């Protein structure tokens, strides 16, 4: 069970409520979601993706898959530009504003 803040210092346990991963955890998630056999360009800035996009592992996985499909269509390795584009799409799908540049 996760804890949520309900106001004035009161927290309650809520079944299914999960905390968002911290920045260092998100960086590890970004790195781990790309299969070892996938072609990855040298320009991927995992630390910047983790810093700019506060999202759970499921959204990160969706962004990686989206980027992988885009790169397959372009016949190029997974790269920073496509990961940022995919991450922005996921972020906006979460209802968040994504004012970031890659």
N, C-alpha and C positions, 0 to 999 in steps of 0.2 A: 504494500500500500504506500502511496505517496502522501506527502503532506502539502496542504495548500494554505496560503495566508488568507484569512477571511476578514481581516480588519482588526485594528487596535491590539496588535500583538497576539491575537488568537489564531491558532492553527488547528486544523482538523485533519485526521487521516481520511483519505478518500480512496476507495478501491479503484485501481487503474490509473490514478494520477501519477504521472512520471515527471521527474525533473529533467530539464534540458541538459544535455551534456555540456561540460565546461569546454573552453576553447581548445585545450590540449587534447581532450577526448574527441572533439570534433575533427581535429587534424588526424588523429589515428583512424577515425572512421573513414575520412576521405581516402586515406592511404590504403586502408584494408578493403575497401569496396571495389577497387580496380583489380581484376584478376592478374596474377603474375604473368600469365601468357599474353596479356593484352599489350599492344604497342602503346607506349606512353612517351610523349615528347618530353624533352628536358626542361621545358619552360613552365611546368605545372607548379604553382605556388600553393601547396597544400595549407601552409600556415595562414596565408591571406584568405583563402576560401573559408577556413575555420574561423578566422577573426571576423569576417564580414557577414557571414550567413549563420545566424543562430537558429539551428534547426536540429531535429532529432535524426537518428540514424536512418529511419525509414525514408525521410525526405532526401537525405544525402544519397541513399541508395538509388532513389528515383532519379536524382540529378545525374548521377554517374551513368545510369542506364540510358538516360536521354542523350547525354553527351556521347556515349559509345555508339548509339545508333546514328547520331549526326555524323560522327567521324567515319563510321563504316560507309555511310552514303557518300562522303567526300573522299573516301579512300586515303585517309590520313590517320596517324596515330592520335590517341586521346591527348588533347592539348588544353592549355590554360584557357584559350579563348572559348572553346566549346564547353568546358566545364563551367566557366563563369556564366555563359549564356544559359545553360541548363539550370544552374543554381538560381539565377534570377527568376527564371520561369517557375521553379518550384516555390521560391520565396513569395512571389506574387500570388501563386496559387494558394498559399497559406493565408493570404489577406495582408501580407506585409508589404511595405513600400521598399523597393530595392533601388536606391539611388547610389549605385556603386559603378565604378569603372574597372575594367580588367586591365 
